[in-house]
Amino acid sequence: MALTTTTRAGTGPRRRTLLAGGAAVLLAGCSGGRQDGAADERARAEERLRARAGRDSTALLAAYDATIAAHAGLAGRLRPLRAEVARHAEAFGSSAPSAPPSSSAPRDAKAALAALADAERRTADDRAAALGSASPELARLLASVAAAGAAHAYLLGVEA
């Protein structure tokens, strides 16, 4: 004697099979949405980090411009460093300030150089601190620019 089973309706899938399949589709759809949302958030965070780095470079440019305007005798020493900072701003998608510098430099040339060195050091430290939250590509750029800023701070602090 053979043992056979039949569904109530005869042929076709059982209700449990349909419910399980529907739940699997819903779960797959939800987790995919979360992954897309997480990727979008990472991209937005990356863009904010890049924009902040660009603003920081633009602020450094303004500080260099104010110092050069206040101390023409330092222009030869500061222009190469300023040019590098301008390239850093470009690398982050920012541009040089088009308006004359709004900040003022200290009246004393040594104090002005010290203020620039402090600004470079703070900016380099901020960029180094941001490395952990950046993508590999942006982290390499941040590290390179932070190293350049640390070198600038050193050069600005050395007596000429």
Phi and psi in degrees as GROMACS dihedral restraints (atoms count N, CA, C in turn):
[ dihedral_restraints ]
;  ai    aj    ak    al  type     phi  dphi    fc
    3     4     5     6     1   -91.6    20    10
    4     5     6     7     1   141.7    20    10
    6     7     8     9     1   -98.0    20    10
    7     8     9    10     1   122.4    20    10
    9    10    11    12     1  -128.3    20    10
   10    11    12    13     1   150.9    20    10
   12    13    14    15     1  -125.1    20    10
   13    14    15    16     1   148.3    20    10
   15    16    17    18     1  -133.4    20    10
   16    17    18    19     1   154.8    20    10
   18    19    20    21     1   -83.1    20    10
   19    20    21    22     1   162.0    20    10
   21    22    23    24     1   -60.8    20    10
   22    23    24    25     1   -41.3    20    10
   24    25    26    27     1   -86.0    20    10
   25    26    27    28     1    -3.1    20    10
   27    28    29    30     1   102.0    20    10
   28    29    30    31     1   -90.9    20    10
   30    31    32    33     1  -112.2    20    10
   31    32    33    34     1   162.6    20    10
   33    34    35    36     1   109.7    20    10
   34    35    36    37     1   164.2    20    10
   36    37    38    39     1   -73.2    20    10
   37    38    39    40     1   152.8    20    10
   39    40    41    42     1   -79.3    20    10
   40    41    42    43     1   159.7    20    10
   42    43    44    45     1   -61.0    20    10
   43    44    45    46     1   -39.2    20    10
   45    46    47    48     1   -61.7    20    10
   46    47    48    49     1   -39.9    20    10
   48    49    50    51     1   -63.9    20    10
   49    50    51    52     1   -43.2    20    10
   51    52    53    54     1   -64.6    20    10
   52    53    54    55     1   -43.1    20    10
   54    55    56    57     1   -64.5    20    10
   55    56    57    58     1   -42.6    20    10
   57    58    59    60     1   -64.5    20    10
   58    59    60    61     1   -42.3    20    10
   60    61    62    63     1   -64.2    20    10
   61    62    63    64     1   -41.9    20    10
   63    64    65    66     1   -64.7    20    10
   64    65    66    67     1   -39.1    20    10
   66    67    68    69     1   -64.7    20    10
   67    68    69    70     1   -39.9    20    10
   69    70    71    72     1   -63.6    20    10
   70    71    72    73     1   -41.5    20    10
   72    73    74    75     1   -64.3    20    10
   73    74    75    76     1   -43.1    20    10
   75    76    77    78     1   -63.1    20    10
   76    77    78    79     1   -44.0    20    10
   78    79    80    81     1   -63.7    20    10
   79    80    81    82     1   -41.7    20    10
   81    82    83    84     1   -64.1    20    10
   82    83    84    85     1   -40.8    20    10
   84    85    86    87     1   -65.8    20    10
   85    86    87    88     1   -39.8    20    10
   87    88    89    90     1   -68.9    20    10
   88    89    90    91     1   -44.6    20    10
   90    91    92    93     1   -68.3    20    10
   91    92    93    94     1   -34.3    20    10
   93    94    95    96     1   -64.4    20    10
   94    95    96    97     1   -38.5    20    10
   96    97    98    99     1   -64.6    20    10
   97    98    99   100     1   -38.5    20    10
   99   100   101   102     1   -65.8    20    10
  100   101   102   103     1   -39.7    20    10
  102   103   104   105     1   -65.5    20    10
  103   104   105   106     1   -43.4    20    10
  105   106   107   108     1   -63.7    20    10
  106   107   108   109     1   -40.8    20    10
  108   109   110   111     1   -64.0    20    10
  109   110   111   112     1   -39.6    20    10
  111   112   113   114     1   -66.6    20    10
  112   113   114   115     1   -40.0    20    10
  114   115   116   117     1   -65.3    20    10
  115   116   117   118     1   -40.3    20    10
  117   118   119   120     1   -63.8    20    10
  118   119   120   121     1   -41.5    20    10
  120   121   122   123     1   -65.8    20    10
  121   122   123   124     1   -40.5    20    10
  123   124   125   126     1   -61.5    20    10
  124   125   126   127     1   -41.5    20    10
  126   127   128   129     1   -64.7    20    10
  127   128   129   130     1   -40.4    20    10
  129   130   131   132     1   -66.2    20    10
  130   131   132   133     1   -41.9    20    10
  132   133   134   135     1   -63.5    20    10
  133   134   135   136     1   -39.6    20    10
  135   136   137   138     1   -63.2    20    10
  136   137   138   139     1   -42.6    20    10
  138   139   140   141     1   -65.9    20    10
  139   140   141   142     1   -39.7    20    10
  141   142   143   144     1   -63.2    20    10
  142   143   144   145     1   -41.5    20    10
  144   145   146   147     1   -64.9    20    10
  145   146   147   148     1   -42.6    20    10
  147   148   149   150     1   -64.9    20    10
  148   149   150   151     1   -42.1    20    10
  150   151   152   153     1   -65.3    20    10
  151   152   153   154     1   -40.8    20    10
  153   154   155   156     1   -63.5    20    10
  154   155   156   157     1   -41.4    20    10
  156   157   158   159     1   -63.7    20    10
  157   158   159   160     1   -38.4    20    10
  159   160   161   162     1   -64.7    20    10
  160   161   162   163     1   -42.7    20    10
  162   163   164   165     1   -63.9    20    10
  163   164   165   166     1   -39.4    20    10
  165   166   167   168     1   -62.2    20    10
  166   167   168   169     1   -42.0    20    10
  168   169   170   171     1   -65.5    20    10
  169   170   171   172     1   -39.1    20    10
  171   172   173   174     1   -65.1    20    10
  172   173   174   175     1   -38.4    20    10
  174   175   176   177     1   -64.8    20    10
  175   176   177   178     1   -39.6    20    10
  177   178   179   180     1   -63.3    20    10
  178   179   180   181     1   -40.9    20    10
  180   181   182   183     1   -57.7    20    10
  181   182   183   184     1   -44.2    20    10
  183   184   185   186     1   -62.6    20    10
  184   185   186   187     1   -38.5    20    10
  186   187   188   189     1   -66.6    20    10
  187   188   189   190     1   -40.8    20    10
  189   190   191   192     1   -62.9    20    10
  190   191   192   193     1   -45.0    20    10
  192   193   194   195     1   -61.4    20    10
  193   194   195   196     1   -42.2    20    10
  195   196   197   198     1   -64.7    20    10
  196   197   198   199     1   -39.5    20    10
  198   199   200   201     1   -68.4    20    10
  199   200   201   202     1   -42.4    20    10
  201   202   203   204     1   -64.1    20    10
  202   203   204   205     1   -39.9    20    10
  204   205   206   207     1   -66.0    20    10
  205   206   207   208     1   -36.5    20    10
  207   208   209   210     1   -83.0    20    10
  208   209   210   211     1   -25.7    20    10
  210   211   212   213     1  -135.3    20    10
  211   212   213   214     1    80.4    20    10
  213   214   215   216     1   -58.5    20    10
  214   215   216   217     1   -29.3    20    10
  216   217   218   219     1   -65.6    20    10
  217   218   219   220     1   -19.5    20    10
  219   220   221   222     1   -91.6    20    10
  220   221   222   223     1    -6.3    20    10
  222   223   224   225     1   -56.5    20    10
  223   224   225   226     1   -44.5    20    10
  225   226   227   228     1   -61.0    20    10
  226   227   228   229     1   -35.6    20    10
  228   229   230   231     1   -77.2    20    10
  229   230   231   232     1   -32.8    20    10
  231   232   233   234     1   -91.0    20    10
  232   233   234   235     1   -26.8    20    10
  234   235   236   237     1   -57.1    20    10
  235   236   237   238     1   -44.0    20    10
  237   238   239   240     1   -62.2    20    10
  238   239   240   241     1   -38.8    20    10
  240   241   242   243     1   -68.2    20    10
  241   242   243   244     1   -41.0    20    10
  243   244   245   246     1   -61.9    20    10
  244   245   246   247     1   -40.2    20    10
  246   247   248   249     1   -62.2    20    10
  247   248   249   250     1   -38.9    20    10
  249   250   251   252     1   -65.1    20    10
  250   251   252   253     1   -42.0    20    10
  252   253   254   255     1   -63.0    20    10
  253   254   255   256     1   -37.2    20    10
  255   256   257   258     1   -63.1    20    10
  256   257   258   259     1   -40.6    20    10
  258   259   260   261     1   -66.0    20    10
  259   260   261   262     1   -35.2    20    10
  261   262   263   264     1   -64.1    20    10
  262   263   264   265     1   -44.2    20    10
  264   265   266   267     1   -59.0    20    10
  265   266   267   268     1   -43.9    20    10
  267   268   269   270     1   -60.8    20    10
  268   269   270   271     1   -42.5    20    10
  270   271   272   273     1   -61.6    20    10
  271   272   273   274     1   -29.8    20    10
  273   274   275   276     1   -90.6    20    10
  274   275   276   277     1     2.7    20    10
  276   277   278   279     1    87.8    20    10
  277   278   279   280     1    14.2    20    10
  279   280   281   282     1  -106.7    20    10
  280   281   282   283     1   168.9    20    10
  282   283   284   285     1  -128.8    20    10
  283   284   285   286     1   168.2    20    10
  285   286   287   288     1   -64.8    20    10
  286   287   288   289     1   147.4    20    10
  288   289   290   291     1   -63.9    20    10
  289   290   291   292     1   135.8    20    10
  291   292   293   294     1   -90.2    20    10
  292   293   294   295     1   -19.7    20    10
  294   295   296   297     1   -89.8    20    10
  295   296   297   298     1   156.9    20    10
  297   298   299   300     1   -61.2    20    10
  298   299   300   301     1   155.4    20    10
  300   301   302   303     1   -58.5    20    10
  301   302   303   304     1   133.8    20    10
  303   304   305   306     1   -93.5    20    10
  304   305   306   307     1   -20.3    20    10
  306   307   308   309     1   -89.0    20    10
  307   308   309   310     1   158.4    20    10
  309   310   311   312     1  -113.4    20    10
  310   311   312   313     1   150.0    20    10
  312   313   314   315     1   -95.3    20    10
  313   314   315   316     1   153.1    20    10
  315   316   317   318     1   -57.1    20    10
  316   317   318   319     1   151.0    20    10
  318   319   320   321     1   -68.2    20    10
  319   320   321   322     1   -33.6    20    10
  321   322   323   324     1   -83.0    20    10
  322   323   324   325     1   131.7    20    10
  324   325   326   327     1   -61.7    20    10
  325   326   327   328     1   -41.5    20    10
  327   328   329   330     1   -64.1    20    10
  328   329   330   331     1   -41.1    20    10
  330   331   332   333     1   -65.6    20    10
  331   332   333   334     1   -36.3    20    10
  333   334   335   336     1   -65.3    20    10
  334   335   336   337     1   -43.0    20    10
  336   337   338   339     1   -64.4    20    10
  337   338   339   340     1   -40.0    20    10
  339   340   341   342     1   -64.2    20    10
  340   341   342   343     1   -39.5    20    10
  342   343   344   345     1   -64.3    20    10
  343   344   345   346     1   -41.8    20    10
  345   346   347   348     1   -63.8    20    10
  346   347   348   349     1   -43.7    20    10
  348   349   350   351     1   -60.3    20    10
  349   350   351   352     1   -41.9    20    10
  351   352   353   354     1   -63.3    20    10
  352   353   354   355     1   -42.6    20    10
  354   355   356   357     1   -63.4    20    10
  355   356   357   358     1   -42.8    20    10
  357   358   359   360     1   -62.9    20    10
  358   359   360   361     1   -43.4    20    10
  360   361   362   363     1   -64.2    20    10
  361   362   363   364     1   -46.4    20    10
  363   364   365   366     1   -60.8    20    10
  364   365   366   367     1   -44.4    20    10
  366   367   368   369     1   -65.0    20    10
  367   368   369   370     1   -42.1    20    10
  369   370   371   372     1   -62.3    20    10
  370   371   372   373     1   -41.7    20    10
  372   373   374   375     1   -63.7    20    10
  373   374   375   376     1   -42.0    20    10
  375   376   377   378     1   -62.3    20    10
  376   377   378   379     1   -41.6    20    10
  378   379   380   381     1   -67.4    20    10
  379   380   381   382     1   -40.4    20    10
  381   382   383   384     1   -63.8    20    10
  382   383   384   385     1   -38.3    20    10
  384   385   386   387     1   -66.7    20    10
  385   386   387   388     1   -26.8    20    10
  387   388   389   390     1   -84.0    20    10
  388   389   390   391     1    -5.2    20    10
  390   391   392   393     1   -58.2    20    10
  391   392   393   394     1   -39.7    20    10
  393   394   395   396     1   -65.7    20    10
  394   395   396   397     1   -23.8    20    10
  396   397   398   399     1  -100.8    20    10
  397   398   399   400     1     4.8    20    10
  399   400   401   402     1  -100.5    20    10
  400   401   402   403     1   155.2    20    10
  402   403   404   405     1   -66.4    20    10
  403   404   405   406     1   162.8    20    10
  405   406   407   408     1   -55.2    20    10
  406   407   408   409     1   -42.5    20    10
  408   409   410   411     1   -63.0    20    10
  409   410   411   412     1   -49.1    20    10
  411   412   413   414     1   -68.6    20    10
  412   413   414   415     1   -34.5    20    10
  414   415   416   417     1   -62.2    20    10
  415   416   417   418     1   -40.3    20    10
  417   418   419   420     1   -62.7    20    10
  418   419   420   421     1   -42.6    20    10
  420   421   422   423     1   -65.1    20    10
  421   422   423   424     1   -46.2    20    10
  423   424   425   426     1   -60.4    20    10
  424   425   426   427     1   -43.4    20    10
  426   427   428   429     1   -63.8    20    10
  427   428   429   430     1   -42.3    20    10
  429   430   431   432     1   -63.9    20    10
  430   431   432   433     1   -45.7    20    10
  432   433   434   435     1   -69.9    20    10
  433   434   435   436     1   -35.1    20    10
  435   436   437   438     1   -63.8    20    10
  436   437   438   439     1   -41.0    20    10
  438   439   440   441     1   -64.3    20    10
  439   440   441   442     1   -41.7    20    10
  441   442   443   444     1   -63.1    20    10
  442   443   444   445     1   -41.6    20    10
  444   445   446   447     1   -63.0    20    10
  445   446   447   448     1   -39.2    20    10
  447   448   449   450     1   -64.6    20    10
  448   449   450   451     1   -39.0    20    10
  450   451   452   453     1   -65.5    20    10
  451   452   453   454     1   -39.8    20    10
  453   454   455   456     1   -60.9    20    10
  454   455   456   457     1   -45.4    20    10
  456   457   458   459     1   -58.7    20    10
  457   458   459   460     1   -42.6    20    10
  459   460   461   462     1   -63.0    20    10
  460   461   462   463     1   -48.3    20    10
  462   463   464   465     1   -63.2    20    10
  463   464   465   466     1   -35.5    20    10
  465   466   467   468     1   -71.2    20    10
  466   467   468   469     1   -26.9    20    10
  468   469   470   471     1   -86.0    20    10
  469   470   471   472     1   -13.8    20    10
  471   472   473   474     1   -79.0    20    10
  472   473   474   475     1   133.7    20    10
  474   475   476   477     1   -68.0    20    10
  475   476   477   478     1   134.2    20    10
